[in-house]
Amino acid sequence: MSQDGITFVGMDAHKKAINVAMLLPGAKQPMEWQVANESAAIRRLAKKLIREAPGEVRCCYEAGPCGYALQRAIEAAGPIVCEVVAPSLIPVKPGQRVKTDRKDARKLAEMQRADLLTVVHPPSAGEESVRDLCRCREDAQQDLTRARHRMSKFLLRRGLTFTVCKKAWGKLHRQWLRGLSFESPTDEAVFGDYLLAIEQLEERVLTLEAKLSAAADQDSYREPVGWLRCFRGINTVTAITLVAELHDFRRFRSARELMAYLGLVPSEYSSGESRHRGSITKAGNRHARRVLVETAWHYRHRAKSGETLRRRRQGQPARVIALADRAQERLCRRYRHLAERGKPTPKVVVAIARELVGFLWGALQAPAAVRN
């Protein structure tokens, strides 16, 4: 595509201010200025870009804590294309040792004109809301895990260990906790505070999961969530997390592209006849990668379809169920094969997660192929 007549604008966005660098068509040096990161100032910025640019205007800024609000505000203010780019994929000069906000804005404009930037697929406002709800539940679950660890370590320091069964935080464990008493009023206060925190966080997690279930029942999520729940180890929370984090599986042209996006492919350094492959890249979306690795642990057991899985599959397309069965048979067999070869368990689980991505991509790509 010809870039003649296009004005490129790089923006280094921060909480209070935005540094702007505008490259007019044919210009070698950008026009630079700074504006406040406020709604009125952003609207004035958009009007200024439209007024001073002779043709099409294309803006960009790095993905970060400012989110997509700046992009939506600029595009709503006028006929401007605003792109959010992946910061980890911006080329870096090894010898460059000076970094300022002005230089960053100028660099973005120059690299956008050279077509060297990787654009992030932006979610809609509704998709971002559901994604944030998934991450809120994840944060609450992490807080609950930390609170439980604090309680268990407090009891361990007092020589109290639960030995009735192996399952902690179940019904028997709760009965054991309620039966504990301490001679010291201070210890009793600490124990009560830890227990109260755990109960509050458990209630918070349950409330958020109920809201996620309601979100999964919306028209835009009901179908893909139902298909993903046909796979072993994927229930509503995991399914809605994957759909919300990835927005649309069909934007990935192949399963390998999705695997790479999730950072589940091995890193590689090859030069001449030398070839070295290392650990996975861990690039892309870490939230989706985490739930996929957690799901992969379910395939360490033999392949079977229990009553819970059969209930989740009721009313779902036969082609998706067949693909889920093929995935289960292959991944369970693959897990045993890698484990018998002496591979470390974490590596085996990551390998299973990588192959699972291919099956999930296939399940959600199939409807497009059928319609075509």
Solvent accessible surface area in square Angstrom, and as a share of the most:
residue,aa,sasa,rsa
1,M,190,0.85
2,S,82,0.53
3,Q,58,0.26
4,D,130,0.68
5,G,35,0.34
6,I,11,0.06
7,T,0,0.00
8,F,4,0.02
9,V,0,0.00
10,G,0,0.00
11,M,0,0.00
12,D,13,0.07
13,A,23,0.18
14,H,85,0.38
15,K,172,0.73
16,K,165,0.70
17,A,24,0.19
18,I,0,0.00
19,N,12,0.06
20,V,2,0.01
21,A,0,0.00
22,M,1,0.00
23,L,0,0.00
24,L,50,0.25
25,P,49,0.31
26,G,77,0.74
27,A,30,0.23
28,K,174,0.74
29,Q,138,0.61
30,P,18,0.12
31,M,79,0.35
32,E,51,0.23
33,W,52,0.18
34,Q,112,0.50
35,V,27,0.15
36,A,41,0.31
37,N,40,0.21
38,E,108,0.49
39,S,76,0.49
40,A,43,0.33
41,A,6,0.04
42,I,11,0.05
43,R,126,0.46
44,R,152,0.55
45,L,3,0.02
46,A,0,0.00
47,K,124,0.52
48,K,54,0.23
49,L,0,0.00
50,I,65,0.33
51,R,164,0.60
52,E,65,0.29
53,A,11,0.09
54,P,104,0.65
55,G,43,0.41
56,E,78,0.35
57,V,4,0.02
58,R,46,0.17
59,C,0,0.00
60,C,0,0.00
61,Y,1,0.00
62,E,61,0.28
63,A,30,0.23
64,G,43,0.41
65,P,147,0.93
66,C,40,0.24
67,G,22,0.21
68,Y,21,0.08
69,A,67,0.52
70,L,7,0.03
71,Q,16,0.07
72,R,79,0.29
73,A,36,0.28
74,I,0,0.00
75,E,76,0.34
76,A,91,0.70
77,A,33,0.26
78,G,20,0.19
79,P,114,0.72
80,I,9,0.04
81,V,55,0.31
82,C,2,0.01
83,E,31,0.14
84,V,1,0.00
85,V,1,0.00
86,A,18,0.14
87,P,63,0.39
88,S,104,0.67
89,L,102,0.51
90,I,17,0.09
91,P,54,0.34
92,V,112,0.64
93,K,136,0.58
94,P,119,0.75
95,G,66,0.64
96,Q,79,0.35
97,R,196,0.71
98,V,88,0.51
99,K,155,0.66
100,T,62,0.36
101,D,56,0.29
102,R,140,0.51
103,K,78,0.33
104,D,17,0.09
105,A,1,0.01
106,R,71,0.26
107,K,47,0.20
108,L,3,0.01
109,A,0,0.00
110,E,75,0.33
111,M,24,0.10
112,Q,13,0.06
113,R,74,0.27
114,A,58,0.45
115,D,112,0.58
116,L,95,0.47
117,L,25,0.12
118,T,63,0.36
119,V,75,0.43
120,V,38,0.22
121,H,77,0.34
122,P,49,0.31
123,P,5,0.03
124,S,60,0.39
125,A,62,0.48
126,G,47,0.45
127,E,52,0.23
128,E,28,0.13
129,S,71,0.46
130,V,13,0.08
131,R,30,0.11
132,D,70,0.36
133,L,39,0.19
134,C,6,0.04
135,R,65,0.24
136,C,48,0.29
137,R,40,0.14
138,E,11,0.05
139,D,74,0.39
140,A,0,0.00
141,Q,54,0.24
142,Q,68,0.30
143,D,49,0.25
144,L,7,0.03
145,T,54,0.31
146,R,121,0.44
147,A,5,0.04
148,R,54,0.20
149,H,101,0.45
150,R,125,0.46
151,M,1,0.00
152,S,44,0.28
153,K,101,0.43
154,F,3,0.01
155,L,7,0.04
156,L,107,0.53
157,R,156,0.57
158,R,101,0.37
159,G,62,0.60
160,L,54,0.27
161,T,85,0.49
162,F,31,0.13
163,T,113,0.66
164,V,98,0.56
165,C,51,0.30
166,K,210,0.89
167,K,146,0.62
168,A,54,0.42
169,W,50,0.18
170,G,15,0.14
171,K,158,0.67
172,L,87,0.43
173,H,12,0.05
174,R,36,0.13
175,Q,97,0.43
176,W,59,0.21
177,L,1,0.00
178,R,159,0.58
179,G,64,0.61
180,L,29,0.15
181,S,94,0.60
182,F,32,0.13
183,E,182,0.82
184,S,42,0.27
185,P,113,0.71
186,T,93,0.54
187,D,26,0.13
188,E,72,0.32
189,A,66,0.51
190,V,50,0.29
191,F,12,0.05
192,G,36,0.34
193,D,91,0.47
194,Y,57,0.22
195,L,31,0.15
196,L,94,0.47
197,A,34,0.26
198,I,0,0.00
199,E,71,0.32
200,Q,108,0.48
201,L,29,0.14
202,E,31,0.14
203,E,108,0.49
204,R,98,0.36
205,V,9,0.05
206,L,112,0.56
207,T,60,0.35
208,L,17,0.09
209,E,42,0.19
210,A,64,0.49
211,K,109,0.46
212,L,1,0.00
213,S,56,0.36
214,A,66,0.51
215,A,6,0.05
216,A,8,0.06
217,D,86,0.44
218,Q,90,0.40
219,D,117,0.61
220,S,82,0.53
221,Y,13,0.05
222,R,118,0.43
223,E,97,0.43
224,P,27,0.17
225,V,6,0.04
226,G,7,0.07
227,W,11,0.04
228,L,0,0.00
229,R,56,0.20
230,C,0,0.00
231,F,0,0.00
232,R,28,0.10
233,G,19,0.18
234,I,0,0.00
235,N,70,0.36
236,T,25,0.15
237,V,36,0.21
238,T,25,0.15
239,A,0,0.00
240,I,0,0.00
241,T,8,0.05
242,L,1,0.00
243,V,10,0.06
244,A,1,0.01
245,E,2,0.01
246,L,1,0.01
247,H,26,0.12
248,D,58,0.30
249,F,11,0.05
250,R,94,0.34
251,R,67,0.25
252,F,8,0.03
253,R,206,0.75
254,S,45,0.29
255,A,20,0.16
256,R,193,0.70
257,E,57,0.26
258,L,1,0.00
259,M,27,0.12
260,A,47,0.37
261,Y,73,0.28
262,L,1,0.00
263,G,0,0.00
264,L,0,0.00
265,V,38,0.22
266,P,43,0.27
267,S,41,0.27
268,E,94,0.42
269,Y,158,0.60
270,S,60,0.38
271,S,66,0.43
272,G,84,0.81
273,E,186,0.83
274,S,69,0.45
275,R,163,0.59
276,H,117,0.52
277,R,130,0.47
278,G,32,0.31
279,S,89,0.57
280,I,33,0.17
281,T,59,0.34
282,K,135,0.57
283,A,48,0.37
284,G,54,0.51
285,N,19,0.10
286,R,148,0.54
287,H,21,0.09
288,A,0,0.00
289,R,28,0.10
290,R,76,0.28
291,V,8,0.05
292,L,3,0.01
293,V,36,0.21
294,E,90,0.40
295,T,2,0.01
296,A,0,0.00
297,W,94,0.33
298,H,84,0.37
299,Y,1,0.00
300,R,108,0.40
301,H,94,0.42
302,R,162,0.59
303,A,40,0.31
304,K,111,0.47
305,S,43,0.28
306,G,33,0.32
307,E,95,0.42
308,T,71,0.41
309,L,12,0.06
310,R,124,0.45
311,R,132,0.48
312,R,28,0.10
313,R,20,0.07
314,Q,131,0.58
315,G,85,0.82
316,Q,49,0.22
317,P,42,0.26
318,A,83,0.64
319,R,91,0.33
320,V,1,0.01
321,I,43,0.22
322,A,54,0.42
323,L,27,0.13
324,A,1,0.01
325,D,47,0.24
326,R,149,0.54
327,A,0,0.00
328,Q,6,0.03
329,E,99,0.44
330,R,102,0.37
331,L,0,0.00
332,C,1,0.01
333,R,131,0.48
334,R,78,0.28
335,Y,22,0.08
336,R,110,0.40
337,H,88,0.39
338,L,12,0.06
339,A,49,0.38
340,E,143,0.64
341,R,143,0.52
342,G,63,0.60
343,K,86,0.37
344,P,72,0.45
345,T,62,0.36
346,P,91,0.57
347,K,135,0.57
348,V,2,0.01
349,V,1,0.00
350,V,29,0.17
351,A,14,0.11
352,I,0,0.00
353,A,0,0.00
354,R,57,0.21
355,E,36,0.16
356,L,0,0.00
357,V,2,0.01
358,G,19,0.18
359,F,28,0.12
360,L,2,0.01
361,W,53,0.18
362,G,22,0.21
363,A,1,0.01
364,L,9,0.04
365,Q,32,0.14
366,A,28,0.22
367,P,7,0.04
368,A,23,0.18
369,A,76,0.59
370,V,110,0.63
371,R,161,0.59
372,N,161,0.82
